[in-house]
Amino acid sequence: MIDQKHLTKTENKKRKKRRPIALVGGFAALSLVLAACTSGTDGGGEGSSSSGGGDSSTEIRNAGVIVHAQNGEPQSLDPARAEQGEKGERFIDNVYERLVDVGPSGPDLIPSLATEVPTLENGLVSEDRLTYTFPLREGVTFHDGTDFTADDVVYSWERIITMNLPEGQAASIVDSVDSMRAVDDFTFEVTILEPDASFLYSVVLNTVASVVSPEAVEANGGIEADTPSEWMDTNMVGTGPYTFGEWKRGESLTMIVNQDYWGDNAKSDVRWDITPEESSRVLALRAGDADIIDISPSNVSDVADVDGVTIFEGGLLLEPIHLGFNMRSDDLPSGDTIPTDFFVDKRIRQAFNYAFDYDTYINSFLDGYGARYTAYIPQGVFGYDENAPIYEYDLAKAAELMEQTPYWEEGFTVSVLVQAGEPEFEGVALLMKDGIEKLNPNFRVNVVNQAETQFDDNLGSDPVPYALWVKNADPGADPHQFFDPHQHPDGDWGEKHGMRDAYENPDQIADLIDLGKATVDPAARLEIYSELQQLLYEDPMWVYAAQEGLAYPYRSWLKDFNVNPLWRGPHYEYYSKTEG
């Protein structure tokens, strides 16, 4: 593998493409698998599927501007407030920078504002694995013209800790960092509370760790504890390859090439067109008015035959789709007849897992762009084991389990919450309804579609007023990013949904998840995660529907298009929009 310890963004762009390889286990698999998923950087090359006869003869539209038709817009542009998985992250990643990053060629961390990625081998991680030292890049300026130093990293991270906004991702820093300091102008040092094998990926690479301009923040309200910054919600001053243009609510967002960028300059400005209707996005791509569109996998075929359109097929997204169980809500929709502790019974959770038709979901609702995954370790993440147990569609086993409960005779009605306009999520709910209702005529599943705002409000409530919902996990690069919030009995989801009351042995689950984070030896971590996957298969808190495939339709005149599954969205600096 290419040594990336001294690899800059400029150098990374010149790396050769890797050919896809088969999925393998072990620590090396993280690098190799994701490299396979992301290999290929030019339209119609590896990792891409050319459609519609190649380049279009249509004259290029919007010359000098990459137009991306989006299915929504940010809630905030402030790294302190942006939630995982929402549009703000995508925009932030192009305007702000962090100490480390990932390039287009794979999962390996590369330097960004830091000149080296800390490791034990290069002496930038202490022997006790608690202190990380980041040598910083000199000659970098913020978009407001101020010079970047180590003090700015301290300011940015301390800002996150002081604001500590619940709607953002502050916990990744607040719960990990013991102390930090500027050793000198161009050396930043952070000490964490306990050894954490996921620290660089889960904290340093996190959107919340972005470095902001202190001068801009202080000139526009400064920092107030536990309080959002209205100015930062809608304005941005970072060091990234793009500067912030403007945000026309409900219409568009723009970013402008940063001509004073420390690395290679981006080649085109960018405009996001806010286009909620998928049919409108498809029309925009067909007409050439959009260069890239967000699209559901099941609708990719709508543009596959368009002359001048290429379908980028870049492996699997690291944000698997699931159906969640709630074990502690007593405020359910009218008509639901289940008791509060219905899903505490693991036989019922197992039955729901057997009653879901996984193959039909992948082949129909994802149109083949998807794959199975195990107990919240997606393919492409360290610890994924293709031999780990997974549930298969088996109505006989589901019925056998339900017959052991009082509800086989009594029957029940339960509602599942789905965000409207997300066909891949609705598909999970519909197939779950189909499977459960086939078991017994007294079983009823109601599918409730809600607009995004209402859906988010309900899912953010504590307790959640639904016993079932469909969502995708927040993307991550390390297994701890999936296990801790989603499976830990005392984690974010665990506390909210009563997992401690439902797990057969909650302390065993908690101890293994905590141990997986603290263990830095890859072989020992693999053993921990192997045991975890077996336990979570036997005592499931989710129906693991599928891992969605990465499919981006784009105009073939857009060159060097690539999306790394570890990116939260396209990194436009790597693309060029030229005729020919």
Residue pairs with C-beta under 8 A, 6 or more apart in sequence:
1 28
1 31
1 108
2 15
2 108
4 12
4 108
4 109
4 110
4 117
5 111
5 116
5 117
5 119
5 122
6 111
6 115
6 116
7 103
7 110
7 111
8 110
8 111
8 115
8 263
9 101
9 103
9 110
9 111
9 112
9 263
9 264
10 263
10 264
12 103
12 104
12 105
12 110
13 103
13 104
13 264
13 574
15 103
15 105
17 39
17 40
17 41
17 45
17 46
17 105
18 35
18 36
18 39
18 105
18 106
19 36
19 39
19 46
20 36
20 37
20 39
20 46
20 47
21 32
21 33
21 35
21 36
23 29
23 33
23 36
23 379
23 384
23 386
24 32
24 33
25 384
25 385
25 386
25 526
26 522
26 526
27 382
27 522
27 523
27 525
27 526
29 382
29 384
30 107
30 380
30 381
30 382
30 477
31 106
31 107
31 108
33 379
33 380
33 384
34 106
34 107
34 315
34 380
34 564
34 565
34 566
35 105
35 106
35 107
36 315
37 47
37 314
37 315
37 316
37 380
37 550
37 565
38 47
38 104
38 105
38 106
38 107
38 314
38 315
38 562
38 563
38 564
38 565
39 46
39 47
39 105
39 106
40 46
40 47
40 48
40 314
40 562
41 47
41 104
41 105
41 560
41 561
41 562
41 574
42 48
42 559
42 560
42 561
43 50
43 310
43 312
43 554
43 556
43 558
43 559
43 560
43 561
44 50
44 54
44 310
44 556
47 312
47 313
47 314
47 315
47 562
48 310
48 311
48 312
48 313
48 314
48 561
49 310
49 311
49 312
49 313
50 310
50 311
50 556
51 303
51 304
51 305
51 306
51 309
51 310
51 311
52 303
52 304
52 305
52 306
52 307
52 308
52 309
52 310
53 307
53 308
54 308
54 556
55 308
55 556
55 557
55 580
56 288
56 307
56 308
56 309
56 555
56 556
56 557
57 307
57 308
58 288
58 307
58 308
59 579
60 288
60 557
60 577
60 578
60 579
61 67
61 287
61 288
61 289
62 271
62 289
62 291
63 577
63 579
64 268
64 269
64 577
65 268
65 269
65 270
65 271
65 577
66 268
66 269
66 270
66 271
66 291
66 292
66 558
66 572
66 575
66 577
67 270
67 271
67 273
67 284
67 289
67 290
67 291
67 292
68 270
68 271
68 272
68 273
68 290
68 291
68 292
68 293
68 294
68 570
68 572
69 272
69 273
69 275
69 280
69 281
69 284
69 285
69 290
69 292
69 293
69 294
70 87
70 272
70 273
70 274
70 275
70 294
71 275
71 276
71 278
71 281
71 294
71 421
72 86
72 87
72 274
72 276
72 452
73 87
73 247
73 249
73 250
73 253
73 272
73 274
74 82
74 86
74 87
74 88
74 91
74 247
74 253
75 81
75 82
75 83
75 86
75 87
75 88
75 167
76 82
76 88
76 228
76 232
76 233
77 88
77 91
77 92
77 95
77 232
77 233
77 234
77 235
77 236
77 244
77 247
78 88
78 168
78 228
78 229
78 232
78 233
79 92
79 96
79 156
79 160
79 168
79 207
79 208
79 209
79 210
79 212
80 159
80 160
80 163
80 165
80 168
80 170
80 208
80 228
80 229
80 232
81 88
81 163
81 165
81 167
81 168
81 228
81 229
81 232
81 233
82 88
82 89
82 92
82 168
82 169
82 207
82 208
83 89
83 167
83 168
83 169
84 169
84 207
84 474
84 475
85 319
85 472
85 474
85 475
85 568
87 569
88 207
89 207
89 568
89 569
90 568
90 569
90 570
91 236
91 253
91 255
91 272
92 207
92 210
92 236
93 207
93 240
93 567
93 568
93 569
93 571
94 240
94 241
94 242
94 255
94 270
94 571
94 572
94 573
95 143
95 236
95 238
95 240
95 242
95 243
95 244
95 255
96 210
96 211
96 212
96 236
96 238
96 239
96 240
97 112
97 113
97 210
97 211
97 238
97 239
97 240
98 112
98 113
98 204
98 205
98 206
98 209
98 210
98 211
99 112
99 113
99 114
99 134
99 136
99 153
99 188
99 204
99 209
99 211
100 109
100 110
100 111
100 112
100 114
100 117
100 200
100 204
100 205
101 109
101 110
101 111
101 112
101 205
102 108
102 109
102 110
102 205
102 477
102 564
102 566
102 567
103 110
103 564
104 562
104 564
104 571
104 574
105 564
106 564
107 380
107 477
107 564
107 566
109 117
109 200
109 201
109 205
110 117
111 117
111 137
113 136
113 137
113 140
113 148
113 153
113 211
113 239
114 134
114 135
114 136
114 137
114 188
115 135
115 136
115 137
116 122
116 124
116 134
116 135
117 124
117 200
118 124
118 125
118 132
118 133
118 134
118 200
119 125
120 127
120 129
124 132
124 133
124 134
124 135
125 131
125 132
125 133
126 132
128 195
129 195
129 196
129 520
130 178
130 191
130 192
130 193
130 194
130 195
131 189
131 190
131 191
131 192
132 189
132 190
132 191
132 192
132 199
132 200
132 204
133 183
133 187
133 188
133 189
134 153
134 187
134 188
134 189
134 190
135 186
135 187
136 148
136 149
136 150
136 153
136 186
136 187
136 188
137 148
137 186
137 262
138 186
139 262
140 147
140 148
140 239
140 262
141 147
141 148
141 239
141 260
142 148
142 152
142 213
142 215
142 216
142 237
142 238
142 239
143 213
143 236
143 237
143 238
143 239
143 243
143 244
143 258
144 213
144 215
144 216
144 237
146 213
146 214
146 215
148 211
148 239
149 182
149 185
149 186
150 182
150 183
150 184
150 185
150 186
150 187
150 188
151 182
151 185
151 214
152 211
152 212
152 213
152 214
153 180
153 182
153 188
153 211
154 180
154 181
154 182
154 188
155 212
155 214
155 217
156 209
156 210
156 211
156 212
156 214
157 173
157 177
157 180
157 190
157 209
158 180
159 212
159 217
159 223
160 168
160 170
160 173
160 174
160 208
160 209
161 170
161 173
161 174
161 177
162 223
162 224
162 225
163 170
163 223
163 224
163 225
163 226
163 227
163 228
163 229
164 170
164 174
164 225
164 226
165 226
165 228
168 208
169 206
169 207
169 208
170 208
171 492
172 202
172 203
172 206
172 208
172 209
173 203
173 206
173 208
173 209
175 193
176 192
176 193
176 196
176 199
176 203
177 190
177 191
177 192
177 193
177 203
178 191
178 192
178 193
179 190
179 191
180 188
180 189
180 190
180 191
181 188
181 189
182 188
182 189
183 189
192 199
192 203
194 517
194 518
195 518
195 519
195 520
196 202
196 203
196 480
196 517
196 518
197 478
197 480
197 516
197 517
197 518
197 519
197 520
197 525
198 478
198 479
198 480
198 481
198 517
201 476
201 477
201 478
201 481
202 476
202 477
202 478
202 480
202 481
203 209
205 477
205 566
207 568
210 238
211 238
211 239
212 232
212 237
212 238
213 237
213 238
215 237
216 235
216 237
217 223
217 229
217 232
220 229
220 231
220 232
220 235
221 229
221 230
221 231
223 229
234 247
235 244
236 243
236 244
237 244
239 262
240 258
240 261
241 257
241 258
241 261
241 263
241 265
241 266
241 573
242 255
242 256
242 257
242 258
242 266
242 269
242 270
242 572
242 573
243 255
243 256
243 257
243 258
244 255
244 256
245 253
245 254
245 255
245 256
245 269
246 253
246 254
247 253
250 274
251 273
251 274
252 271
252 272
252 273
252 274
253 271
253 272
253 274
254 269
254 270
254 271
254 272
255 269
255 270
255 572
256 269
257 265
257 266
257 267
257 268
257 269
258 265
258 266
259 265
264 573
266 572
266 573
267 573
267 575
267 576
267 577
268 572
268 575
268 576
268 577
270 572
273 284
273 290
275 281
275 284
275 290
275 293
276 421
278 294
278 295
278 296
278 299
278 421
281 290
281 293
281 294
281 295
282 293
282 295
282 299
282 302
282 303
284 290
284 293
285 291
285 292
285 293
285 303
285 306
285 309
285 553
285 554
285 555
286 303
286 306
286 309
288 308
288 555
290 555
291 554
291 555
291 557
291 558
291 577
292 552
292 553
292 554
292 555
292 558
292 561
292 570
293 303
293 552
293 553
293 554
295 302
295 303
295 551
295 552
295 553
296 422
296 423
296 424
297 365
297 366
297 367
297 368
297 369
297 370
297 424
297 548
297 549
297 551
298 364
298 365
298 366
298 367
298 423
298 424
298 427
299 367
299 423
300 311
300 367
300 369
300 551
300 553
301 367
303 309
303 311
303 553
304 311
304 553
308 555
308 556
308 557
309 553
309 554
309 555
309 556
310 553
310 554
310 555
310 556
310 561
311 551
311 552
311 553
312 550
312 551
312 552
312 553
312 554
312 561
312 562
312 563
313 369
313 549
313 550
313 551
314 550
314 551
314 552
314 562
314 563
314 564
314 565
315 380
315 549
315 550
315 565
316 370
316 371
316 378
316 379
316 380
316 547
316 548
316 549
316 550
316 565
317 378
317 472
317 475
317 547
317 548
317 549
317 550
317 565
318 378
318 380
318 381
318 475
318 476
318 477
318 547
318 565
318 566
319 378
319 472
319 473
319 474
319 475
319 548
320 373
320 376
320 378
320 472
320 473
320 544
320 545
320 546
320 547
320 548
321 424
321 425
321 428
321 470
321 471
321 472
321 473
321 545
321 546
321 547
321 548
322 376
322 428
322 470
322 471
322 472
322 473
322 542
322 543
322 544
322 545
323 352
323 356
323 416
323 428
323 429
323 432
323 468
323 469
323 470
323 542
323 543
323 545
324 468
324 469
324 470
324 471
324 493
324 497
324 541
324 542
325 343
325 349
325 352
325 467
325 468
325 497
325 502
325 541
325 542
326 343
326 463
326 464
326 466
326 467
326 468
326 469
326 497
326 498
327 340
327 341
327 342
327 343
327 344
327 497
327 498
327 499
327 501
327 502
328 340
328 463
328 496
328 497
328 498
328 501
329 340
329 463
329 464
329 465
329 466
329 467
330 340
330 463
331 463
331 465
332 338
332 414
332 415
332 465
332 466
332 467
333 415
333 446
333 448
333 465
333 466
335 413
335 415
335 446
336 413
336 414
336 415
336 446
336 467
337 411
337 412
337 413
337 414
338 412
338 413
338 414
338 467
341 501
342 348
342 407
342 412
342 414
342 467
343 349
343 467
343 502
344 498
344 501
344 502
345 405
346 502
346 504
346 538
346 539
346 540
347 401
347 402
347 404
347 405
348 401
348 402
348 405
348 407
349 502
349 539
349 540
349 541
350 391
350 401
350 540
351 397
351 398
351 399
351 401
351 402
351 439
352 398
352 432
352 436
352 543
353 391
353 540
353 543
353 544
354 391
354 392
354 393
354 394
354 395
354 397
354 398
354 401
355 393
355 395
355 398
355 432
355 435
355 436
355 438
355 439
356 391
356 393
356 428
356 431
356 432
356 435
356 543
356 545
357 393
357 431
357 434
357 435
358 372
358 391
358 392
358 393
358 545
358 546
359 393
360 393
360 431
361 370
361 427
361 428
361 431
361 545
361 546
362 368
362 370
362 371
362 372
362 546
364 427
365 423
365 424
365 427
365 428
365 431
366 424
366 427
366 546
366 548
366 549
368 549
369 548
369 549
369 550
369 551
370 546
370 547
370 548
370 549
371 379
371 546
371 547
371 549
372 390
372 544
372 546
372 547
373 379
373 384
373 544
373 546
373 547
374 384
374 385
374 388
374 389
374 390
374 533
374 537
374 544
375 388
375 487
375 532
375 533
375 536
375 537
375 540
375 544
376 473
376 479
376 482
376 483
376 486
376 487
376 536
376 542
376 544
377 383
377 384
377 385
377 388
377 479
377 482
377 529
377 533
378 384
378 482
378 547
379 386
379 547
380 565
381 476
381 477
381 478
381 479
381 482
382 478
382 479
382 522
382 525
383 479
383 525
383 526
383 529
383 530
383 533
385 529
385 530
385 533
388 530
388 533
388 534
388 537
389 533
389 534
389 537
390 537
390 544
391 537
391 540
391 543
391 544
393 435
395 435
395 438
395 439
398 435
398 436
398 439
399 439
399 440
402 408
402 439
402 440
402 443
407 443
408 440
409 442
410 442
411 440
411 441
411 442
411 443
411 444
412 442
412 443
412 444
413 444
413 445
413 446
414 444
414 445
414 446
414 467
414 468
415 445
415 446
415 447
415 448
415 466
415 467
415 468
416 429
416 432
416 433
416 445
416 446
416 447
416 448
416 466
416 468
416 469
416 470
417 448
417 450
417 455
417 458
417 459
417 466
417 468
417 469
417 470
418 425
418 426
418 428
418 429
418 447
418 448
418 449
418 450
418 455
418 469
418 470
419 425
419 449
419 450
419 451
419 452
419 455
419 470
419 471
420 449
420 450
420 451
420 452
420 455
421 451
421 452
424 548
425 470
425 471
425 472
426 447
426 449
426 470
428 470
428 543
428 545
429 445
429 447
429 468
429 470
430 447
432 445
432 468
432 543
433 445
433 446
433 447
436 443
436 445
437 443
437 444
437 445
445 468
448 466
450 458
458 464
458 465
458 466
458 469
459 469
459 471
462 496
463 496
463 497
464 496
464 497
470 545
472 548
473 482
473 486
474 481
474 485
475 565
475 566
475 568
476 482
477 566
479 516
479 525
479 529
480 513
480 516
480 517
483 513
483 516
483 532
484 491
484 513
484 517
485 491
485 492
485 493
486 492
486 493
486 494
486 541
486 542
487 493
487 494
487 499
487 509
487 513
487 532
487 536
487 541
488 494
488 499
488 509
488 510
488 513
488 514
489 495
489 499
489 500
489 503
489 506
489 507
489 509
489 510
490 500
490 510
491 499
491 513
493 499
494 500
497 541
499 506
499 541
500 506
502 539
502 541
503 509
503 539
503 541
504 538
504 539
505 535
505 539
508 535
509 532
509 535
509 536
509 539
512 528
512 531
512 532
512 535
513 532
515 528
516 525
516 528
516 529
516 532
519 525
519 528
550 563
550 565
552 561
552 563
552 570
554 561
557 577
557 578
557 579
557 580
558 575
558 576
558 577
559 575
559 576
559 577
559 578
560 574
560 575
560 576
561 570
561 575
562 574
563 569
563 570
563 571
564 571
